[in-house]
């Protein structure tokens, strides 16, 4: 799956959570820009896992602060399958 397509899919999953209606970009952060709490982030992770049929290792989650970091993690997992 191309990186741009993965980015678009993840943005589509984020859109219902984007209460501030800010423009989503690769450097958009979950905590600061979107103001998502940890429970909402875990729901988003579950949605991403379901959409791509993958498991995101919990030890990676603290390092994923931006949309691009999540896209990169998903791409890496998909490439290793």
Residue, then its C-alpha position, 0 to 999 in steps of 0.5 A: x500500500x502506498x504511503x499516501x493511501x495509508x495516510x488518507x485512510x488514517x486521516x479518514x479514521x481520525x476525521x470523526x475525532x477531529x472536533x476542532x476541524x483542523x487541517x490534518x497533515x503529516x505533522x499533526x499531533x494527537x495530543x497537542x493539535x487534536x487534543x485527543x485523550x489517551x482513551x480516544x487514542x486507544x480507540x483510534x489505534x483499535x480502528x487502525x488495527x481493524x482497518x489494516x488487519x494488523x497489531x500495533x505493538x503497545x511499546x511503539x505507541x508512546x513514540x507515535x505523536x504525529x499522523x506521519x509516525x503512525x503512517x510509518x509504523x503501519x507501513x513498516x508492519x504491512x511490509x513485514x507481513 
